[in-house]
Amino acid sequence: MTDQEILSSYVGSFVDELVRSGVNHAVVSPGSRSTPLAMMMAEHPLMKVWMHIDERSAGFFALGMAKSHHEPVALLCSSGTAVANYYPAVIEAAQSNVPLIVLTADRPHELRDNGAPQAIDQIKLYGDYAKWFMEMALPSSSLTRYIRTAASRAVAVSSRIPAGPVHLNFPFRDPLTPDLSYSGLFSDGRDDHEPWVQSTDYARVLDDKAVKRYVEKLANKKGIIVVGPQENEELAEPLYALAEALGYPVLADSLSMCRHVNSPNLIEGYDAFLRGEVDSSLYPDVIIRFGAMPVSKAYTLFVNKVESPLHLVIDENGWRDPTLSSSDMPNVSPVEFVKSLLPASQQLEHCENKWLEAWKELNEVTLNLLLREDLEVEGLFEGYVFRELGQLMDKEDLLFVGNSMPIRDLENFFLPEGARPTIMGNRGANGIDGIISTALGASTDYSSGVLVIGDLSFYHDMNGLLLAKLYEINLTIVVVNNDGGGIFSFLPQRQEEKHFEQLFGTPLGLDYEHAAALYGGSFDRIRNWEEFSLAFEKSKKHKGLSIIEVPTNRDENLMLHRKLFSKISHETAKVLKP
């Protein structure tokens, strides 16, 4: 075999095995050293290649695709600092358990650490954020079994719970161009369509003794069930059945699939009413938490006040206990945990449950104010962006939410009475970087998507808008523009007037209409909610990128939030102390 045929067989076998193992999409950034993999990905009939010039944005785009498609996505770049630009997305993937196959091209070993251009130390560059790292062998005609096994292993490791990114570093020597006419391009070493290695995960379950022990601990107690951000659609139905059997309220985060269920035990307003003075009568004896911690800071502060409850954390994606208050961490699938406890729990005797009724009444009072309170304001109140979207969005839509203020306003004001859209966010590292790119990647699996984002976060990832133009992705971006970092107005730094604007407020004074024009999108700057509704309906009919700017005032927004939550605190206090 010639060197070119060896390269073609080696790289073709790897790409083919990725496809056989379940990788259907690859996000590629242009470069010379990655030529063999890039060309082979584009040549494979069952792999779709998405090109993006900016590696940092490309990393988040792949992350969004993996989140919405629920499958690993390959990510490819050339050598050098291109590899480093993937780092933020790799961190987010690791901390939010998203499967990514990060493929980095590299100089061959003889051109490392000796001043060769575009060469940096790429070995284990992502440290512990990569679940698995492998320095790949140089192409050889005798390595078909090796390269196919590596591809199967990469997909299996990235997908296995807890999911996350893996990193394979490929050194290549010249020539870098494969022979696409080579007869064994995708078939060397294979004569069927099955993966080289079959890998299946398993559901961890409780044994009978554990089931009996937990049911005894949970029966006839003042308990709450808390569901943090999680995407398992199978959890909601048995979980609410368990909640009804035990008489527990369910505090479901807005990024939880359990928030989508219409159940009498669902408590949606907990973040709002836990902000006030919480009477000790609400302190639970038992807390059962599924998944990560909720977004709500009010809930975190509430948990810290509760003295040594029985605190079960059922989380297959890692040891996530920032309050250091867990007493039990069963190594079990959340769905299997609930299903195991349900039969025995449903046999428990039922009695009047004043505990549950108190939580329901607090929730009802809170939701009435969040949904119906009409704050007197000359401008636009940021929280009402989500109140409006609750009336305008469909079940088939995707709602992606930026960090800082948008995710917090989502928690309190997105309360649609009908079916909810799918809701996503980047809550691994909670950063503002890469939000546009992630939302665009996630939107590739939906007919239409909506992103709500602050102006600083929008500026931070404007390069990502190119993807909407290149691939005509339907995304409506609602930019809440308070000309700066609105979240800091709610923090103690706001009292330090001398340096606040320079260091925290950070006003930019940018006109984002120009960004829409640059990337071929439509743009509307609205002045009232009637205009917002009209602009939103127009964006649903517009193919590609639409940007709706909602201008707000930071100081006024702070005042309105405080006014509303103060009223909620006042009204809910009457429930606890009539």
C-alpha positions in Angstrom: 0.0 0.0 0.0 1.1 3.5 -0.7 1.3 6.1 2.1 -1.8 7.8 0.7 -3.7 4.4 0.7 -2.6 3.7 4.3 -3.8 7.1 5.4 -7.1 6.6 3.6 -7.7 3.2 5.1 -6.8 4.3 8.6 -8.8 7.5 8.7 -11.7 6.0 6.7 -12.0 3.1 9.1 -12.1 5.5 12.1 -14.8 7.8 10.6 -16.8 4.8 9.5 -16.7 3.3 12.9 -17.9 6.6 14.5 -20.9 6.4 12.3 -21.6 2.7 13.0 -21.4 3.6 16.8 -24.0 6.3 16.5 -22.2 9.6 15.5 -24.2 11.3 12.8 -22.9 14.8 13.0 -19.5 16.4 12.9 -18.6 20.1 13.5 -15.4 20.9 11.7 -13.2 24.1 11.7 -10.9 24.6 8.7 -7.2 23.8 9.0 -4.4 22.0 7.2 -3.3 19.3 9.7 -6.9 18.0 10.1 -7.3 17.5 6.4 -7.5 13.7 6.5 -10.3 13.5 9.0 -12.2 16.5 7.6 -12.2 15.1 4.0 -13.2 11.7 5.2 -16.1 13.0 7.3 -17.3 15.0 4.3 -17.0 11.9 2.1 -18.9 9.5 4.4 -22.5 9.3 3.1 -24.0 8.9 6.6 -22.2 11.7 8.3 -23.4 15.4 8.1 -20.6 17.9 8.4 -21.2 21.4 9.8 -18.4 23.9 9.0 -17.6 26.8 11.3 -14.5 29.0 11.3 -14.4 30.0 14.9 -13.4 27.1 17.1 -14.7 28.5 20.3 -18.2 29.0 18.8 -17.9 25.6 17.0 -17.4 23.8 20.3 -20.6 25.2 21.8 -22.5 24.6 18.5 -21.5 20.9 18.8 -22.5 21.0 22.5 -26.0 22.3 21.6 -26.4 19.6 18.9 -25.4 16.8 21.3 -27.9 18.2 23.9 -30.9 18.3 21.6 -30.1 15.2 19.5 -29.2 13.2 22.6 -26.2 11.6 21.0 -22.5 12.2 20.7 -21.3 14.8 18.2 -17.8 14.8 16.7 -15.7 18.0 16.9 -12.7 18.5 14.7 -10.0 21.1 14.5 -6.4 21.6 13.3 -3.3 21.8 15.6 -2.2 24.7 17.8 -4.3 27.3 19.6 -7.4 26.0 17.7 -7.4 23.2 20.2 -7.3 25.6 23.1 -10.4 27.4 21.8 -12.5 24.3 22.4 -11.7 24.4 26.1 -14.8 26.4 27.3 -17.1 24.1 25.5 -15.3 21.0 26.8 -15.7 22.3 30.4 -19.4 22.9 29.9 -19.8 19.5 28.3 -18.0 17.9 31.3 -20.0 19.7 33.9 -23.4 19.3 32.2 -22.8 15.7 31.1 -23.0 16.2 27.4 -21.2 13.6 25.1 -18.7 15.1 22.7 -16.0 13.4 20.7 -13.2 16.0 20.5 -10.8 15.2 17.7 -7.6 17.3 17.4 -5.1 17.1 14.7 -1.4 17.4 15.7 2.1 17.6 14.4 3.9 14.3 14.2 6.3 13.6 17.2 9.4 14.7 15.4 8.0 18.2 14.9 7.0 18.8 18.5 8.9 21.0 21.1 11.4 22.2 18.6 9.9 25.4 17.2 7.8 24.0 14.4 4.9 26.3 13.5 1.4 25.8 14.8 2.6 23.2 17.4 1.7 23.3 21.1 1.6 20.7 23.7 -1.8 19.1 23.1 -1.3 16.0 25.3 -4.2 15.9 27.9 -4.7 19.6 27.2 -8.2 19.4 28.7 -7.0 17.7 31.9 -9.7 16.1 34.0 -12.5 17.6 32.0 -12.0 14.9 29.4 -13.4 11.6 30.6 -10.8 9.8 28.5 -7.8 10.9 26.5 -5.9 9.0 23.8 -2.8 9.9 21.9 -3.5 8.2 18.6 -0.9 6.2 16.7 0.4 7.4 13.3 -1.4 5.8 10.4 -0.4 2.3 9.6 -1.8 -0.5 7.4 -1.7 -3.0 10.4 -3.9 -0.9 12.7 -7.4 -1.4 11.4 -8.6 -3.3 14.5 -6.9 -0.6 16.7 -8.5 2.4 15.0 -12.0 0.9 14.9 -11.8 -0.1 18.5 -10.6 3.4 19.4 -13.7 4.9 17.6 -16.1 2.5 19.3 -14.5 3.2 22.7 -14.7 6.9 22.3 -18.4 6.8 21.6 -19.1 4.4 24.4 -17.1 6.3 27.0 -18.6 9.7 26.1 -22.1 8.3 26.2 -21.9 6.2 29.3 -23.4 7.7 32.4 -22.2 10.2 33.5 -21.8 11.3 29.9 -19.1 13.8 28.9 -16.4 14.7 26.4 -13.5 12.5 25.3 -10.4 13.7 23.5 -8.4 11.9 20.8 -5.3 13.6 19.5 -4.2 12.6 15.9 -0.7 13.2 14.7 -0.4 13.2 10.9 2.6 13.4 8.6 2.6 14.7 5.1 1.0 13.9 2.7 -2.3 15.0 4.3 -4.7 14.4 1.5 -6.4 11.0 1.4 -7.2 9.1 -1.7 -11.0 9.2 -1.9 -11.0 6.6 -4.7 -9.4 4.0 -2.5 -11.5 0.8 -2.7 -11.6 0.0 1.0 -12.3 3.6 2.1 -15.0 2.8 4.7 -15.0 -1.0 4.5 -11.5 -2.2 5.5 -11.8 -4.7 8.4 -15.6 -4.8 8.1 -18.2 -6.9 6.2 -21.4 -5.9 8.1 -23.0 -2.7 9.5 -22.6 -3.4 13.2 -20.3 -1.4 15.5 -16.9 -3.0 16.2 -17.6 -3.1 19.9 -21.1 -3.3 21.3 -21.4 -1.3 24.6 -24.5 -1.1 26.7 -25.0 0.8 30.0 -27.1 -0.6 32.8 -29.7 0.7 35.2 -28.6 0.5 38.9 -31.4 -0.6 41.1 -32.2 -0.9 44.8 -32.4 -4.3 46.5 -35.5 -5.3 48.5 -33.8 -4.5 51.8 -32.9 -0.9 50.7 -36.5 -0.4 49.4 -38.0 -1.4 52.8 -35.5 0.8 54.7 -36.2 3.9 52.6 -40.0 3.5 52.7 -39.9 3.3 56.5 -37.7 6.4 56.6 -40.0 8.4 54.3 -43.4 7.4 55.5 -45.5 9.9 57.5 -42.8 12.6 57.4 -42.8 16.2 56.4 -40.9 15.8 53.2 -40.2 17.6 49.9 -39.1 16.3 46.6 -36.7 18.5 44.7 -35.9 18.1 41.0 -33.0 20.0 39.6 -32.1 20.5 35.9 -32.6 17.1 34.2 -33.7 15.8 30.8 -35.1 12.3 31.5 -38.7 12.3 30.2 -39.3 8.9 32.0 -38.9 10.4 35.5 -42.0 12.7 35.8 -44.9 10.2 35.8 -43.6 7.8 38.5 -42.1 10.7 40.5 -45.4 12.5 40.9 -47.1 9.2 41.7 -44.5 8.7 44.5 -45.1 12.4 45.7 -48.8 11.8 45.9 -48.3 8.5 47.8 -46.0 10.1 50.3 -47.8 13.5 50.5 -44.8 15.5 49.5 -44.7 18.7 47.4 -42.5 18.7 44.3 -40.2 21.7 43.8 -39.2 21.3 40.1 -36.6 23.5 38.5 -37.6 25.3 35.3 -34.9 23.2 33.4 -36.4 20.0 34.7 -38.7 17.8 32.5 -40.7 17.4 35.7 -41.8 21.1 35.4 -43.8 20.2 32.3 -46.3 18.0 34.2 -49.7 19.2 35.4 -49.8 17.8 38.9 -51.5 19.1 42.1 -48.2 18.4 44.0 -46.1 20.6 41.6 -44.8 23.8 43.4 -43.7 26.2 40.7 -43.5 29.4 42.8 -41.0 28.1 45.4 -38.2 30.4 44.4 -40.4 33.5 44.8 -41.9 32.7 48.2 -38.7 31.2 49.7 -37.0 34.6 49.2 -38.9 36.1 52.1 -38.8 35.2 55.8 -39.5 31.5 55.8 -41.4 30.2 58.9 -39.8 27.2 60.5 -43.1 25.3 60.0 -41.9 24.8 56.4 -38.6 23.1 57.4 -38.8 19.5 56.2 -37.8 16.3 58.0 -36.9 14.8 54.6 -35.5 16.1 51.3 -35.2 13.9 48.3 -33.3 15.6 45.5 -33.0 14.3 41.9 -30.3 15.6 39.6 -28.3 18.8 40.1 -29.1 21.6 42.5 -31.9 23.9 41.3 -31.0 27.3 39.8 -32.8 29.0 42.7 -30.5 30.7 45.2 -33.5 31.1 47.5 -33.8 27.3 47.7 -30.1 26.9 48.5 -30.4 29.4 51.3 -33.5 27.6 52.6 -31.7 24.2 52.7 -28.8 25.7 54.6 -31.3 26.8 57.4 -32.8 23.3 57.8 -31.2 21.4 60.6 -30.0 17.9 59.7 -32.9 16.5 57.7 -32.8 13.1 56.1 -31.4 14.4 52.8 -31.3 11.9 49.9 -29.5 12.9 46.7 -30.2 10.6 43.7 -27.9 11.8 41.0 -26.2 9.5 38.5 -24.1 12.3 37.0 -21.7 12.8 39.8 -21.3 14.0 43.4 -23.2 17.3 43.4 -23.8 18.5 46.9 -22.7 22.2 47.1 -24.6 22.7 50.4 -22.8 19.7 52.0 -26.0 18.6 53.5 -26.7 15.2 52.0 -27.1 12.2 54.3 -27.7 9.5 51.6 -26.4 9.2 48.1 -27.8 6.0 46.7 -25.9 4.8 43.6 -29.0 4.1 41.7 -30.9 5.3 38.5 -33.4 8.0 39.5 -36.2 6.3 37.5 -35.4 2.9 39.1 -35.2 4.5 42.6 -38.7 5.9 42.2 -40.2 2.8 40.6 -38.7 0.7 43.4 -40.3 2.7 46.2 -43.7 3.3 44.5 -45.5 0.0 45.2 -44.8 0.0 48.9 -45.4 3.7 49.3 -48.8 3.4 47.7 -49.8 0.9 50.4 -49.2 3.5 53.1 -52.2 4.8 55.1 -53.3 8.3 54.1 -54.4 11.0 56.6 -55.0 14.7 56.5 -51.8 16.4 55.2 -51.7 20.0 56.4 -48.0 20.0 55.4 -48.8 19.5 51.7 -51.8 21.9 51.8 -49.6 24.7 53.3 -47.1 24.4 50.4 -50.0 24.3 47.8 -51.6 27.4 49.3 -48.3 29.3 49.3 -47.8 28.3 45.7 -51.3 29.4 44.7 -50.9 32.9 46.3 -47.5 33.3 44.6 -48.6 32.2 41.2 -51.6 34.6 41.3 -49.2 37.5 41.9 -46.6 36.3 39.3 -49.2 35.8 36.6 -51.6 38.6 37.3 -49.8 41.4 39.1 -49.6 44.4 36.8 -46.6 46.4 37.8 -46.9 50.1 37.0 -43.9 50.9 34.8 -43.2 53.3 32.0 -40.8 51.0 30.2 -40.5 47.2 29.9 -40.1 44.9 32.9 -37.6 42.1 32.1 -39.5 39.4 33.9 -42.5 39.9 31.6 -40.5 38.7 28.6 -41.2 35.2 29.9 -44.8 35.9 30.8 -45.4 36.9 27.2 -43.5 33.9 25.8 -45.6 31.7 28.0 -48.6 32.8 25.9 -46.8 32.7 22.5 -44.8 29.5 22.4 -45.9 26.1 21.3 -45.1 22.6 22.6 -43.0 21.8 19.5 -40.7 24.8 20.1 -37.3 25.0 21.8 -36.8 27.7 24.4 -33.1 28.2 25.2 -32.3 30.5 28.1 -29.1 32.5 28.8 -27.5 32.7 32.2 -27.4 35.5 34.8 -30.8 37.3 34.8 -32.7 35.4 32.0 -32.5 32.0 33.7 -33.7 33.5 37.0 -36.6 35.3 35.4 -37.5 32.1 33.6 -37.9 30.4 37.0 -40.4 32.9 38.2 -42.3 34.2 35.2 -42.5 31.4 32.6 -45.8 29.9 33.8 -47.8 28.9 30.7 -51.2 27.4 31.4 -51.0 25.0 28.4 -48.3 22.7 27.1 -44.7 23.9 27.5 -41.9 23.9 24.9 -38.7 22.1 25.5 -36.4 24.3 27.7 -32.6 24.1 27.7 -29.7 26.1 29.1 -26.0 25.8 29.8 -26.0 25.2 33.6 -22.8 23.2 33.8 -20.3 26.0 34.4 -23.1 28.7 34.3 -21.1 31.0 32.0 -22.3 33.6 29.6 -19.9 32.4 26.8 -21.1 30.4 23.9 -24.8 30.8 24.5 -25.8 31.8 20.9 -23.8 29.0 19.4 -25.2 26.4 21.8 -28.8 27.5 21.1 -28.1 27.4 17.4 -26.8 23.8 17.7 -29.7 22.8 19.8 -32.1 24.4 17.3 -31.0 22.0 14.5 -33.3 19.4 15.9 -36.4 21.8 16.0 -38.4 23.5 13.4 -38.0 26.8 15.4 -36.1 27.9 18.4 -36.2 30.9 20.7 -33.2 32.2 22.7 -33.6 34.7 25.5 -30.3 36.3 26.3 -28.8 39.5 27.9 -26.9 42.1 25.9 -23.5 41.2 27.3 -23.9 37.5 26.7 -25.1 38.4 23.1 -22.0 40.4 22.5 -19.8 37.7 23.9 -20.9 35.2 21.2 -21.8 37.3 18.2 -19.5 35.1 16.0 -22.0 32.3 16.5 -24.5 34.2 14.4 -22.6 33.1 11.3 -24.0 29.6 11.8 -27.6 30.9 11.4 -26.6 32.5 8.1 -24.7 29.5 6.8 -27.3 26.9 7.6 -30.5 28.9 7.6 -31.3 27.8 11.2 -34.6 29.1 12.4 -33.8 31.0 15.7 -35.5 34.0 17.3 -33.1 35.7 19.7 -34.7 37.9 22.3 -32.0 40.3 23.5 -32.9 41.9 26.9 -30.8 45.0 26.5 -30.2 46.9 29.8 -26.9 48.1 28.5 -24.7 46.2 30.9 -24.5 43.4 33.5 -28.0 43.6 35.0 -27.3 40.7 37.5 -24.8 42.8 39.4 -27.5 45.3 40.3 -28.9 42.6 42.6 -25.5 41.9 44.4 -23.8 43.9 47.2 -21.4 45.4 44.7 -24.2 47.7 43.6 -23.7 49.8 46.8 -20.2 50.7 45.7 -21.1 53.6 43.4 -17.6 54.8 42.7 -16.5 51.9 40.6 -19.7 50.0 39.9 -20.4 51.1 36.3 -16.8 50.6 35.2 -16.2 47.2 36.8 -19.7 45.6 37.0 -22.3 47.6 35.1 -20.0 47.6 32.0 -22.3 49.5 29.6 -21.4 48.9 25.9 -23.7 51.3 24.0 -23.9 49.0 21.0 -26.6 49.0 18.4 -27.4 45.3 17.7 -29.4 46.1 14.6 -26.1 46.2 12.7 -25.4 42.6 13.9 -28.7 41.4 12.4 -27.9 43.1 9.1 -24.3 41.6 9.0 -25.6 38.1 9.4 -28.7 38.4 7.2 -31.3 38.5 10.0 -34.4 40.5 10.7 -34.4 43.0 13.6 -37.1 44.6 15.7 -36.7 46.9 18.7 -39.9 47.0 20.6 -41.4 49.6 22.9 -44.4 47.7 24.4 -45.7 44.2 24.8 -48.1 44.6 21.9 -45.2 45.3 19.6 -43.3 42.3 21.2 -46.2 40.0 20.3 -46.3 41.2 16.7 -42.5 41.0 16.3 -42.5 37.4 17.7 -45.3 36.3 15.4 -43.4 37.8 12.5 -40.2 36.0 13.5 -42.1 32.7 13.5 -42.8 33.2 9.8 -39.3 34.4 9.0 -36.8 31.7 7.9 -33.4 32.0 9.5 -32.3 34.5 12.1 -34.6 37.0 13.8 -33.5 39.3 16.6 -36.0 41.1 18.9 -34.4 43.7 21.2 -36.2 44.5 24.5 -34.7 47.7 25.9 -34.9 48.0 29.7 -33.5 50.0 32.5 -31.2 48.3 35.1 -32.2 50.4 38.0 -35.9 50.2 37.2 -35.6 46.5 36.8 -34.1 46.1 40.2 -36.8 48.2 41.8 -39.6 46.3 40.1 -38.2 42.9 41.1 -37.9 44.0 44.7 -41.4 45.5 44.7 -43.0 42.3 43.4 -41.1 39.9 45.6 -41.8 42.1 48.6 -45.5 41.8 47.9 -45.2 38.1 47.5 -43.4 37.8 50.8 -46.1 39.9 52.5 -49.0 37.9 51.1 -47.5 34.5 51.7 -46.7 35.5 55.3 -50.4 35.7 55.9 -50.7 32.0 54.9 -48.2 30.8 57.4 -49.4 33.2 60.2 -53.1 33.9 59.6 
